[in-house]
């Protein structure tokens, strides 16, 4: 099974634009589907395998605490995509053993006990002949035969090439298992980062609810004191309800995204968990596309698997052409046969056969044409995969640089928004203005928080994608995210 991760487009990440009045939270399942975008021709079923798992055990009443490493370890044990890849690897191993068996001698043993009675008239014997009477019925008689059989294809070039193709397919399947592990790591890290982002959004929105509540309380106090109009109270109350609505939506989204991660890593249904760590912002050390290409060429398991499949197709083509070659086989048997084992004698047969194909009605030509087409397809897939990896690396390096700059700008913007909020509240408290400025400033703070969280998420998500693009994601993800 050959799979790969498509380039993550960060344009649709929630919060990249100004904080809207109403917003539908993004679903983590959709994010993972984008993160696990597959090769052209892949099915949604194959894609969704890495979003499923085989859960074991029963939920405990105590929430478990998960770090990214712990979540990844669980995913590498229970994720359905990896389990399916392991099964495919076993199928390829069985096919290799079957191909090998054609090249090895076949040895069998048999013990036979025969009891027979014959009617000689069926073969023209028996009855009266020249004054002699020949019995028409013979037997019953019996004999015992203990025998061993050996057969061996001494020379079959096509079978040898078929075995070579099976070996390369087995190697490709083994590499696909490594690739599937990278996909599981990416799926777990993506879902895990989404939860950390949800937690940050919930905390930021809860802070906005607290601020809106304080604004509403101050407006109500000033109304009672006669220094504020009723419209100021209503305006503050609307802002409070909007922030409370956002908090409810974010809390619900956090709960749903936790279900997604639990599904990816195989937690029992209903098992509560919390994350034990957050991801710091750490700018990535400079890496050129050429350095990344070299690393990917050495580590990308799907690229190596594709090379193995090309070699397998080359061996299959040689096997198809070799069907025209002569073959040599031998078969032999040896055993004891007699009325009893004590009254028996050894007998044997040895046959050597050479076969030459003279006419097959175009079957071999058809096999060659089919093998050539399959080889061309594998070569095209390899070329496409190589180009995709280069495009993916260039794209994700651009995303990382852009996201890092967005984090810097978002932090500055949030700082200015907080300063504006403080000044607006002071002006409202002094009666210089109504609370329109305060509400607008509070919305700016909410937008700034959301943009900063989105930029941090985009930066870390791009790092996860880079780890996948370079290969060996199991080791690279913690390193690039700089987790302890």
Protein Blocks (a to p, Z undefined) as FASTA:
>chain_A
ZZddddddfklpghkaccdfbdcdddfklmmmmmmpccehiafklmmmmmgccdedjddf
bdcdddfklmmmmmmmmgmklmmmmmmmmmmmmmmmmmmmmmpccdddddddddddddfk
lnopacjeehiacdfbgcjdddddddddddddfbafklmmmmmmmmmmmmmmmmmmmmmm
mmmmmmmmmmmmmmmmmmmmmmmmmmmmmmmmmmmmmmmmmmmnopacfklmmmmmmmmm
mmmmmmmmmmmmmmmmmmmmmmmnopaehiacddfbdcdddddddddfklmmmmmmmmmm
klmmmmmmmmmmmmmmmmmmmmmpccdddddddddddfbfklccddddddddddddfbgg
hmmmmmmmmmmmmmmmmmmmmmmmmmmmmmmmmmmmmmmmmmmmmmmmmmmmmmmmmmmm
mmmmmmmmnomaccklmmmmmmmmmmmmmmmmmmmmmmmmmmmmmmmmnopklmmmmmmn
opZZ
